[in-house]
Amino acid sequence: MASKSAGGNKAIEIGGVRVEPGQRTTVDIPLAAMYTHADVVLTVHAINGRRPGPCMFVCAAIHGDELNGVEIIRRLLESKQLSQLRGTLLAIPLVNVHGFLTQSRYLPDGRDLNRSFPGNERGSLAGRVANTFLNDIVRHCTHGIDLHTGARHRTNLPQIRADLSDDQTRALAMEFGVPVVLDAKLRDGSLREAAADSGIPLLLYEAGEALRFDELSIRAGTRGIINVMRALRMLPARKKSAKAPSAVVADDSRWVRAPHSGIMRSLVRLGDRVKKGRVLGYIADPMGLNEYPVVAPDEAIVIGANNLPLVHEGEALFHLASFKRHTRRVADQLQGFHERFNREEGEPFFIGEDESLED
């Protein structure tokens, strides 16, 4: 994959293409073609710094309908700070190209790509895509960030999910710069599990909703990747400035489910602090003759929510994270987080456009 160069860093090889130190290029790795015989490729934006350092991949759209990460990577690649890059950055905005084309979470074979790792070059379509991505990109990196959103009709507060039993992964999770961090155990067949098996620390950024752009989530995600790259010394350290809100690891999280079927009216928003017994919303029948409260079981922060009012009994409605003695602190951190990243709706944002964000 890499060979020594007199320039200090190493040349890298991606999909049979050699990228020299100081070079920036795009590489297309063939995937299984469409049944129309149209070619499908995995596009990798490779930036190889002149000076040595870690090799990090950033990927999005492992689930084809999760769009925030695609825009995060686009903005990341526009950052002027990358001219000072140490090491190598591999950016893959569309991993599940087949699902992206059909606006689907899944591949055409109905499989979840994020449950198909490490895959097999002779297996199912999902297994083949997973195997290509893992072998041609992931296993040649030292670190990774995987960008996700909630599913359709579900939105997530910006949060980091990671296996915090690994010290390096934990340290990077706290550096990302979002107030909420979940200690998420590895799931069978996931990219996180495959990366862990290869000794690669991986952060999973969850924010927003499928098939929607969420500006706060995009800004926070772009900023977070820069923060991690600084922590790894891939980019110069930030200048002294006001410290960003520190992250807090959740003690636990759970979904509150619908006690009845009907039409739900929500009373809380993402990031709200709720006390035990607070009514989160009401479920009523279409005529409004019967109404049932949805109640918080404990004091917590709302980190995920179902946006579709039509619900069935047992359906997940609100994702609550508990922080025991730190709930008030997290609520305060979230207020500062929103103030830092929220601007007038429609106003563009790019890393480096604002001195307070560029540092």
N, C-alpha and C positions, 0 to 999 in steps of 0.2 A: 504493500500500500504506500509506503513512504521510503524515500532515499535521501541520503545526506546531501546538503548543498553548501557551497562556500559562503552563501549569504547568511548562515546562522540557523535558519529554519530548515525544514525538510520539504522536498517536493512530495506531493501526495498523488495517488492515482485513484480516480473515482470512475467507475464504469468504463475502464479502459482508457480514460483521458488523464493525462499527466498535468497537474497544476503546480507550477513553480512558485517558490516564495515571492510574495509581492503580486501574484496574479489573482485575478478574479474572473470566474467564468461560469457558464451554465452547462450542466451535463445532463443528457437524457438517457435514462436506463430503461430498456425495453421491458414492458410487462405483457401479460396475455392480451391479445388483440380483442376488439369488439367482434360480435358475430357478423357485423357488416364488413369485416375484414379491415376496418380502420385501425391504425396503430394506436397503442396506448403506451405512454412512457411515464416514468417516475422522474420528475425534473428536480435536480439538485443545484442550488446556487452555492458554489464553492468559493470561499474567500480564504486565501492562504497568506498569512502575515509574513513579513520579512524576518521577524524575530521568533524564536521558538516559544512554545507555550502549549496549553491544553488544546485538544481537538474536541469541540462541542457541536452536537447537532441540535437543531430546533425544528420540530415538526408539527404539522397541523392537519386537520381533516382525516385522521385515522377513521373517524366516523364521517362519512361523506357530506352530511348535512350540517356540520359544525363549522361555521364561517368566521367567527371572531379571530381565530388563530391565523387564518389566511391573511387577514388585514394586518394583524400584528406583525407577521413576518414581512409583509410588504413595507411597512413603516420602518422596521428594524433595518432592512437592507438599504433604506434611504439615509440612514444615520451617518453623518460625517465622521463620527467617532470611529467608525470601522477602518478608517485610513490609518489608525494607530494600533490596529489589531496585532496582538501577539498570539501565535498559534494559529488555529484553523477554525473557521465557522462553516458548518454545512447546514443550509436552510432548505427545508423541504415543505413548501406550503400545502401540497396536495399529496397525501399518501394514498388515500382511497380514491383514486381518480374515477374508477367505475361508479362508486356511490355518489361522488360529487356531480357527475354528469346527469344522474337521475334524481338528485336532491334527496338521496336516501342515506340513512345511517349505515346501511348494510351493503355488502357486495351483491352482485346479481344472483349468486348462489344462495342468498339468504343468510349467510354467515356474518358474524360480527368479527371484523378484522382484529379487534382488540381482545379477542378470546381465541385467536388462531396462531399465536406465536408458540414455539419458534418456527412453525410451518414446515413445509416439505416441498422440494422442487418438483415432485411428482404427485403431490396431493391435490386437494380441492383448489379452486381459484383463490379463496382466502388464504389457504396454506401456502400457495405459491407466491402471492404478493408479500405475505409476512416473511417468508424465507428470503426473498430478494432484498427486502428492506433491511432485515436483520444482518444478513451477510455482507451486503454491498455498502452499508452505511454504518449501522449502529455498532457493530463489533470492532470497527476501526476507530471509534471515538473513546474519549476518556470521561465525558459527561454528556448529559442530555436533558432537554426540556420538551415535554409533550403538552400541546395546547388543546384544550377541550372546552365544550360548553355543556349546558344541560341538554336533555332530550327535547323533543318537540313539546311545546306547551309547558315546559318546565324551565325555570331560570335559576341560576346559581349566583350567589354573592361571590365576588372574586376571592378565591381561596387556593391554597396550595395543599395538595395531597401527596404524601410521601411516606416511605417506610423509615420512620425516625429511629429505628434500632441501629441503623448505619450512621455513624457519627458524621461522616462527610456529607451525607445526604441531609441530615438534620441541620448542619451548619448552613448549607446553601438554601434550605427552605426558609430559615430565619432571615437570610439576606435578601430574599426576593422582594419583600417590601409590601406584602398585604397583611392586614391585621390577623387573619384567621388561618391557622395551619391545622390540618387533620392528620393524625397518625393512621394512615390507611395501610392495612396489611396487603400483601401482594395477592393478586387474584390469578388463578390458574389461566394460562394462555394469554396473559396480558403482556404488553410491551414492557411494563415495569418489571414483571417477573423475568422476562427474557434478558433485560438489561442487567438486573441484579445477578442473574446466573453468570453473566459475563464480567461481573465486578464493576459495572458502570453506574455511578450515582445518577438517578433520574428523578426530576421533579415533574409532577403533573399539575398544570394550572387549569382550574375549572372556573369559568366565568361566563355569565350570560345564558342565552337560549339558542337552540338550533334554528337555522335559517333566518337569523336576525343579527344585525350589527348592534352592539351595545358600546357606546363611545367610552364610558367609564371603564368598562372591562378591557377594551382595546388599549387605552392609554396606560392603565395599570399593568397590563401584560407586557407592553413594549418597554415600559420603565423597569419592570421586574427583571427582564432578560438582561438589560444593561447592568442592573445591580449585580446579578450573578456573575456576569462577565468581569466586572470590576473586582468582585470578591476572588475570582480565579486569576486575577492579574492579566487577563486577556486584554483589558482596556485600562487606561490610567485611572488611578483613584480619584474620586470626586474631591472638589475643593471643599474647604470647611464651610458648612452651611447648617441651617436648622435641621436637626435630625428627624428623619421620617418616622412615623409611628412604628413602634416595635411590634413584632408578631407575638401571638399567644397561641400555644398549642391547646386545642380543645381536649377536655377530659373524656368527652363522649359525644356522640351525635345519634339522632334517631329521626325517623319520619313519623309524623302524626298522620294517622289514616282516617278516612271518612267513616263516621259511625253509621251513616245512612246514605242512600242514594238520593240524588236530587240536584238542585242548582245552588252552587255555593257563592256566597258573598263574603269576600275576604276583608278583614279589618286591619291587617298588618302588612308591612312592607319588608323587603330584604334589609337586613341590618338592624331591625328593631330589636330592642331588649324587651323580653316578655317575662312577667312574673308567673309563678305557678298558679294555675287556675284562671289565667286570663283567657278571655274568649278571642280566639284567632279569626273566627269567621262563623257564619251561619249557613246551614244547608236547609233548603226549603223545597217543597214540591212545587211544580209549575203554577199552581193556583195560590200558593202562599198560605194554605190552610194549616200546614204543620211546619214547624221550624225547629231545627236542632243545632245546638252550639257545638263548635269544635274548640276544645279546651287544651291549653298548654299543660303538660304533665309536670313540668319543672321550670325553674327559672332558666332562661336560655337566650341565645341570639338566633334570629331567623336567618339561615344561610341558604335556603332553597325553598322554592314555592311552585305550586301548580298554577298556571295562569288560565287554564280552561275551566270555566264555571260549571260545566256539566260533569258530574262525578258519580261514580258507583261506590257502593259500600266496600270498604277495604282499600280504596285507592289512596295512594300517597299524596298528601296535600301540602304539608309544611315540613321542611327539614330543619331541625333545631339542634344547635350545638351548645353543650353545657360547658361552663368554665369555672364552676364552683365559686371560689372567692374572687375570681377575676372578671366576672361578668360585666360589672360597671366599667372596669378599665377597658375591656374590649369595646364596649359601646362608645366610650369616649374616643378610642382610637379610630373607630369606624367613622365617627363624625369628622375627625380631622382628615381621614382618608378621602371621604367624599368631597370635602372642601378643597382638597389639594388637586383632585383630578376633574372635578366638574367645572364646566364653563358654559357660556351661552350655547344653547343647542344649535348645531350646525357649524360652529366655529371649528376650523381645522386644527389639528394638532400633529406636530412632528417632533420627535426627539431632537433637541437642539434649538428649537425655535424660541424657547422661553428660558431665560437665564436661571430662573428658579428651578427648572427641571433639568437643565443641562449641567448645573453645578460646575 
